[in-house]
């Protein structure tokens, strides 16, 4: 089973994926962004795309990787990735579904104000790439092609995880962590997402 967690940058994809992974036995987080960084570092700048999703190789590679994970891994694969272009979404998710792969897709949604507040809380200002994408992402993800929409306004990460697990019919391990431990885990997850590009 594949669970694709979509959403604007700052919508909570990474934290939701990490929490789902913690609470689902035999689960694995696959990050399609890594393929983009690899491609960007390994091709000359004249043929490099500003957004690596525009590179057909990125879409083909991620289709192939997810297809292999579905074929060979018996657990749940969790894919946290923002994709708002319906053609690109169809090239990966639509193609996999057409081949019989079970993909549960969830778009984490929140107001522009809430997402910007979340981005600021992680140190991203008005000029950051993620901040500038909020309108484009919210508009794109509102389309029917990107359902199931999960309203994250005034919801915790645990709320989102429990809803997704329920809709996918998967059992969650109990969460016996205290508030302090949860805060540390969230911080560790966030730090692991910091990219040092060179």
N, C-alpha and C positions, 0 to 999 in steps of 0.2 A: 504494500500500500504506500502511495506517495501522498504526503500532505504538503501542499504549496501554500505558504503564507506570504501574501502580497500586501502592499500598502505603501503609502507615501513614506519618504524618508522621515523618520521620527514618529512613525505610527506605532512602533513597538514590535516589529517583526523579529528582530534579533532576540529580544528578551522573551518573547512568546515562544520562539523556537527552542531556546535554551531551556526554558521551564518545561515545555512539553517533553523534550529529550530527557530531562531529569526524572520525569514521572511516568515515562512509558518504557517498559521493559523491551529490550531488543529494538532500540531505535538508534538512528544515525542522522546527524545534521549534515546535509550536503549544501555547500555554498557556491552557487554558480558564479559569483563575483570573482572567485579565484581564477577562473578561466580567463576572465577579462583582464586581470592584472598580468597574467602570463602572456597573453597575446600582445598587450600593450608594450611589455618589456622586450619582446622578441621579434618585433617587426620595425623596419625603419620609419622614421617620422613622416615621410611624404605619403605613405599609404596607411597611416594610423588614423583611426576614427576618434573624434573627440569623445563620443559616447561609445564604449565598446559593444553595446547591444546592437549598434548599427552594422557591426561586422558580421557577415553571414557565418563566419567560422565560429564565433561565439555561440550563435544559436544552434548550429549543427553539433558542436562539441557538447553542449549541455543536453540537447536531445539524446545524444548517444550515451552520455554518462548516466542519465536518469533511466534510460531504457535498460542499460546493463544492471544498474542497481535493482530495478524492478525484477529483472530476470534471475539474478543470482543471489540477492540478499533477501532473506526470509522475514526480516523485521520491517519496521516502519521507517521510511525515509522522509525526513522533514526538510523542506526546501524554502528557506527564507529569502525571497528575492522580489524586488520591485520590477514589474514589467507592466507598462501601461499602454504600449502600442499593441492594438488588437491583432495586427498582422504578425508581429513577433510572438505574441502569446499563442496564436494559432499554429505557428511553425513549430513550437515546442510542445505546449500542453495539448493543443488540438490534435496534432499529429500522434502524440502518445495515446491519447484517448481513442483515436480512430483505430489504433493497433491493439486495443483491448486493455491498455494499462489503466488501473484504477487510480485516478488522481482526484483528491478532494482539494478544492481550491477555496481559499478564504482571503478576502480583501479586508484588512483592518482599516476602519474608517473613523475619522474624527474631523472636527471643524478645523478650518485654516488656523484660527487663533490657538486652538489646543495643540496642534502639531508644531506651530512656531514656538509656543511656550516650551514644549518638550525638546525641540532642537536647541533653544537657548540654554536649557538646563544641562545640556551635554557640551556646551561651549561653542555652538555654531551660531554665528551672527548673521545679520541681514545679507551680508555679501557672500555667504557660503553657497556652494553649489546646491546642497540639500535644501537650503532655505529658498533658493530661487525656483526650485522644482515643485513647491507645494501646490500651486494652482494647477499646473499641468497634471500632476499625479491625481489630485482629487477629482478633476474633471474626467480624466481618462478612466479611472477606476469606478466611476459612477455608472458606467455602461453595463448593460445586461450581461455582456460576455464575461464580466469579471465577478459575477456573483459566486459564491455566497458572501454578502456583505456583513461584516461584524462591526457593530457600533461600539467603539471603545471609549466613548465619552463617559467620564465618571466610573470607569471600570478598572479593575486591577488586572495585572498580568494573569493572576490565578483565575479570575473570572473568564478571561479570554480562553485560557487553556482548557478549563472545564467545559465551556461551550463547544469548542472545537472537538474535544474528545468525545463528547456526547453525540455530536452530529456525525462523527466518523465511526461510532460504535466501538470505541476502544476504551480499555480500562486503565485508570490512572493509579499509580502508587499513592498511598497517603502522603500528605505533606506535613511532617511533624517539626519543621524548622520554625524557630522563633523569628521575631521581626528583625533582630540584629543579623542573624544568619542569612535571611532573605536579602537584606540590604547588601551584605558582603558579596553574596552570589551575583546580585545584579551588577555590582561594581566590577567584579571580575569579568563578567560577560562583556560589559562595556569596554573595558580596557583591552580585551582580546580583539575587539573590532577596530582598534586604532591602526590605521595603515601608515606605514612609513614608505612613501613612494620615492624612488630615486631613479 
